[in-house]
Amino acid sequence: MGGWSSERPISLKSGSAVVIGLKEAGCDAIPLDLKDSMTVREEIERAGLDVAFIALHGHFGEDGGIQTLLDKLGIPYTGSSAEASRRAMDKVSFRKIVTEAKIRMPEGAAFSEVEGGRSFSHGPPWVVKPAIEGSSIGVSIVDTEEELPKAIENAARYSSSIMIEEYIKGREITVGILQDQTLPPIEIVPKNRFYDYESKYGGGTEYLIPARISDSKNQEAGKIGLAVHQLIGCLSFSRVDMILGKDGELYVLEVNTIPGFTNKSLLPKAAAAAGVSFKELCVKILESALVAKNE
């Protein structure tokens, strides 16, 4: 847990919750707060791990960095492979895979800060975000062209590549995947205009289970979530975010290979709705790493 990305504070909360859950289940859980890229290998080797539960969000955690190191050390770990993690974290590569599979996404394109999105044909409003980042960090909704430069500057603080997408107004839906099976979809009603960092971690957001959508849309969301999970090559668990637009269509936004494990996090909420306690969730995820090792 921890790491050195912009998501370090959330990772520490996730990791601390996982340690408690695993200890309650009788596991010998060791909290490993990684702080420095220069010493991370030494710290992991010194810990003498049988298996690694990855609760690292953001860079080095979700982009395949820690997974690559653990592969070299021969230590089994939870969640997706290094390659699948890279595909999921990079919004450009993710978009290519999903759209080629004919799964609906908002229109979008990637630009450098210098290019500034000038050739993006779709008119405002837009969503501007770093191409490689999580927790809605650096994300803005832009209603006019005059607001675009500031939004691009904000996103460029976190990634050299910037994604600009059409803004689709609708209901925010997320689908958790556990042991390659869908969990009940959750409707997110953020306190702000969208599910930004403050809405995620500052309180005031409502989480509705079941989501206020028809049974057919509920089933469709589950099918799309599982399809995206499998397309990217995710293992064991993930969380797929989407929007149910005013046109009645579901649009995929992204997949999270290491979603949060705090008391506000969505995967634990979805698991609880399916009758899986937090402690059981942690154990199921841990067991999946050992199963993958033996396959």
C-alpha positions in Angstrom: 0.0 0.0 0.0 1.0 3.7 -0.1 3.3 4.2 -3.1 4.4 7.6 -4.3 1.6 8.6 -6.7 -1.1 11.2 -6.2 -3.3 8.5 -4.9 -1.1 7.6 -2.0 -3.5 8.8 0.7 -6.3 6.6 -0.6 -4.0 3.7 -1.0 -3.0 3.9 2.6 -6.7 3.8 3.6 -7.4 0.9 1.3 -4.3 -1.0 2.6 -5.1 -0.4 6.2 -8.7 -1.7 5.7 -7.4 -4.8 3.9 -4.9 -5.6 6.7 -7.7 -5.4 9.3 -10.0 -7.6 7.1 -7.3 -10.2 6.5 -6.2 -10.3 10.2 -9.9 -10.8 11.2 -9.9 -13.8 8.8 -6.8 -15.3 10.5 -4.2 -14.3 7.9 -0.7 -13.2 8.9 -1.1 -9.9 7.1 1.9 -7.5 7.0 1.3 -3.9 6.1 4.0 -2.8 3.6 4.0 1.0 3.0 6.0 1.5 -0.1 7.5 5.0 -0.3 10.4 5.0 -2.6 11.0 3.5 -6.0 14.7 3.0 -5.2 14.0 0.8 -2.2 10.8 -1.0 -3.1 12.5 -4.3 -4.3 14.6 -4.5 -1.1 11.5 -3.9 1.1 9.5 -6.6 -0.6 12.4 -9.1 -0.4 13.0 -8.3 3.3 9.3 -8.9 4.1 9.5 -12.6 3.0 6.0 -12.6 1.4 4.1 -15.8 0.4 1.6 -13.7 -1.5 1.1 -10.0 -2.1 -2.3 -8.3 -1.8 -1.9 -5.2 -4.0 -3.8 -2.2 -2.6 -1.6 0.3 -4.5 -3.7 2.8 -6.5 -2.4 5.0 -9.4 1.1 4.8 -10.8 3.2 1.8 -10.1 0.2 0.0 -8.6 -2.3 0.0 -11.5 0.0 0.5 -14.4 1.8 -2.8 -14.2 4.8 -1.6 -12.3 4.4 -3.6 -9.0 3.1 -6.6 -11.0 6.2 -6.7 -13.1 8.5 -6.5 -10.1 6.5 -9.3 -8.3 6.7 -11.4 -11.4 10.5 -11.1 -11.4 10.6 -12.0 -7.7 8.3 -15.0 -8.2 5.8 -13.8 -5.7 2.1 -14.4 -6.5 -0.1 -11.4 -6.3 -3.8 -10.4 -6.3 -5.6 -9.0 -9.3 -4.6 -8.6 -12.9 -1.4 -9.2 -14.7 1.1 -6.5 -15.5 0.0 -6.3 -19.2 -3.7 -6.2 -18.4 -3.0 -3.5 -15.8 -1.2 -1.4 -18.3 -4.1 -1.7 -20.8 -6.6 -0.7 -18.2 -4.7 2.3 -16.8 -3.8 3.8 -20.2 -7.1 5.4 -21.4 -5.9 5.5 -25.0 -5.1 1.8 -25.2 -8.3 1.0 -23.2 -10.4 3.1 -25.6 -8.9 1.3 -28.6 -9.7 -2.2 -27.3 -13.2 -1.4 -26.1 -14.3 0.5 -29.2 -12.9 -2.1 -31.6 -15.1 -4.6 -29.8 -18.1 -2.5 -30.7 -18.8 -1.5 -27.0 -20.2 2.0 -26.8 -18.0 4.7 -25.2 -18.3 8.5 -25.3 -16.6 10.0 -28.4 -13.1 11.0 -27.5 -9.5 11.4 -28.6 -6.1 11.9 -27.0 -3.9 15.0 -27.4 -0.7 16.5 -26.0 -0.9 19.7 -24.0 0.5 21.6 -27.0 -2.1 20.3 -29.4 -4.8 21.4 -27.0 -7.6 19.4 -28.5 -8.1 21.8 -31.4 -8.8 19.0 -33.9 -11.5 17.3 -31.7 -14.6 17.5 -33.9 -17.3 17.0 -31.2 -18.6 20.2 -29.7 -18.8 21.0 -26.0 -19.5 20.2 -23.3 -16.4 18.0 -22.8 -14.7 15.9 -20.2 -11.0 16.6 -20.0 -8.7 14.2 -18.1 -5.2 12.8 -17.9 -4.8 9.7 -20.1 -3.0 7.9 -17.3 -4.4 8.7 -13.8 -7.1 7.5 -11.4 -9.6 8.6 -8.7 -10.8 11.4 -11.1 -7.7 13.4 -10.4 -7.1 16.1 -12.9 -10.6 15.7 -14.5 -12.7 18.7 -15.5 -16.0 19.2 -17.3 -15.8 22.0 -19.8 -18.8 23.8 -21.1 -17.2 26.3 -23.4 -14.1 26.5 -25.6 -12.8 29.4 -23.4 -12.6 27.0 -20.4 -10.6 24.4 -22.3 -7.0 25.7 -21.9 -7.3 25.7 -18.1 -8.8 22.2 -18.0 -6.0 21.0 -20.3 -3.4 22.6 -18.1 -4.9 20.9 -15.1 -4.9 17.5 -16.7 -1.3 18.0 -18.0 -0.1 18.2 -14.4 -0.7 14.4 -14.2 0.0 13.1 -17.7 1.7 14.2 -20.9 -1.2 12.7 -22.8 -4.7 14.2 -22.3 -8.0 12.7 -23.2 -11.0 14.8 -24.3 -14.4 13.1 -24.5 -17.9 14.2 -25.1 -19.8 14.8 -21.9 -22.8 12.6 -21.5 -25.3 13.6 -19.0 -27.0 10.7 -17.3 -26.9 8.3 -14.4 -23.5 7.0 -13.2 -23.5 3.2 -12.9 -20.6 1.0 -11.7 -20.4 -2.8 -12.0 -18.1 -4.8 -9.7 -16.6 -8.1 -10.8 -15.6 -10.7 -8.3 -14.2 -14.1 -9.2 -15.1 -13.2 -12.8 -18.8 -12.9 -11.9 -20.8 -9.7 -11.8 -22.0 -8.1 -8.6 -25.1 -5.9 -8.3 -24.7 -2.6 -10.2 -24.5 0.5 -8.1 -25.9 3.9 -9.0 -23.7 6.8 -7.9 -25.5 10.1 -7.1 -22.5 12.5 -6.6 -22.9 15.6 -4.6 -21.0 17.5 -7.3 -21.7 17.6 -11.1 -19.8 14.3 -11.5 -18.1 11.7 -9.4 -15.0 13.7 -8.8 -12.3 13.3 -6.1 -14.3 15.4 -3.6 -17.5 13.4 -4.2 -15.6 10.1 -3.8 -13.8 10.9 -0.6 -15.4 14.0 1.0 -18.8 12.6 1.7 -22.3 13.7 0.6 -22.5 11.2 -2.3 -25.4 8.6 -2.4 -24.9 5.0 -3.4 -28.0 3.3 -4.5 -28.3 -0.5 -4.5 -30.2 -1.6 -6.5 -29.6 1.1 -9.1 -32.7 2.9 -10.2 -32.7 1.3 -13.6 -34.9 -1.3 -15.3 -34.2 -5.0 -14.9 -33.1 -5.2 -18.6 -30.7 -2.3 -18.1 -29.4 -3.9 -14.9 -28.7 -7.1 -16.8 -27.2 -5.2 -19.7 -24.8 -3.3 -17.4 -23.7 -6.6 -15.9 -23.0 -8.1 -19.3 -21.1 -5.0 -20.5 -19.1 -4.9 -17.3 -18.0 -8.6 -17.6 -17.3 -8.2 -21.3 -14.9 -5.2 -20.6 -13.3 -7.1 -17.7 -12.6 -10.1 -20.0 -11.5 -7.9 -23.0 -8.8 -6.2 -21.1 -7.7 -9.5 -19.6 -8.5 -8.6 -16.0 -8.2 -11.4 -13.4 -10.4 -12.1 -10.3 -11.9 -8.7 -9.8 -12.3 -5.2 -11.2 -14.8 -2.4 -11.4 -16.3 -1.0 -14.6 -17.7 2.5 -14.6 -20.3 3.6 -17.1 -23.0 6.2 -17.8 -26.7 5.5 -18.6 -27.3 8.4 -21.0 -30.5 10.3 -21.5 -30.8 8.4 -24.8 -31.2 5.2 -22.8 -27.8 3.8 -23.9 -25.0 2.6 -21.6 -21.5 4.2 -22.3 -18.4 2.6 -20.8 -16.0 5.1 -19.1 -13.2 3.0 -17.7 -12.2 -0.2 -15.8 -10.4 -0.1 -12.4 -8.1 -3.1 -11.9 -7.4 -2.1 -8.3 -10.6 -0.3 -7.0 -10.7 1.2 -3.6 -11.0 -0.9 -0.4 -12.0 1.9 2.0 -15.3 2.1 3.8 -16.6 4.4 1.1 -15.4 2.2 -1.8 -17.7 0.7 -4.4 -16.5 -2.9 -4.8 -16.9 -3.7 -1.1 -20.4 -2.1 -1.2 -21.4 -4.2 -4.2 -19.9 -7.3 -2.6 -21.9 -6.6 0.6 -25.1 -6.4 -1.5 -24.3 -9.9 -2.8 -23.9 -11.2 0.7 -20.1 -11.1 0.8 -18.6 -9.4 3.9 -15.5 -7.2 3.7 -13.5 -9.9 5.4 -14.8 -12.5 3.0 -14.0 -10.2 0.0 -10.4 -9.8 1.1 -10.0 -13.6 1.5 -11.6 -14.4 -1.9 -9.3 -11.9 -3.6 -6.3 -13.4 -1.8 -7.2 -16.9 -2.7 -7.5 -15.9 -6.3 -3.8 -15.1 -6.3 -2.9 -18.6 -5.1 -5.2 -20.2 -7.6 -3.6 -18.2 -10.4 -0.1 -19.3 -9.2 -1.1 -23.0 -9.4 -2.8 -22.9 -12.8 
